[in-house]
Amino acid sequence: MRLANSGGCLFAALLAFLFVAAAAASEDLSGRWKISYVVQSGGPDEKFAEGSVVSLSEKDSTLQGKATLGSRGDGFLIGSRQGSDVQAAITFRSNPALFLRLSGSQGDDGLQGSFTASGGGSFWQGKFAATQMTTAAG
């Protein structure tokens, strides 16, 4: 009888752990994010030296927001999140137009992954890391 009860407690503890892990993995990404870029190949990388700041909103796994890139403030972000995987595109509309594609995942330290960018006849690719500066609540 005690073995059956121990098994029930173990099962309940396992369910509680899975619930907490699932809740942590599904934290809302809404808020302000600072993105740093490391250009690994492509044209001159001064466009990416100052990084980006993104004001992000998440609803039903859909991401949208506004972005800067250095002194540029004309970026619009769209994307999605499935579990910890994040896909996003940022379009800077002013001349010269610039298009960034981010593909990464959410971890304990924020978001990390790879990026590609093109604009003005140039192409770049590399790695990015994003740190949440504020949440939607504060």
Secondary structure as UniProt FT lines:
FT   HELIX           2..25
FT   STRAND          31..42
FT   HELIX           46..48
FT   TURN            49..50
FT   STRAND          52..59
FT   TURN            60..61
FT   STRAND          62..69
FT   TURN            70..71
FT   STRAND          72..82
FT   TURN            83..84
FT   STRAND          85..92
FT   STRAND          98..107
FT   TURN            108..109
FT   STRAND          110..119
FT   TURN            120..121
FT   STRAND          122..135
FT   TURN            136..137
//
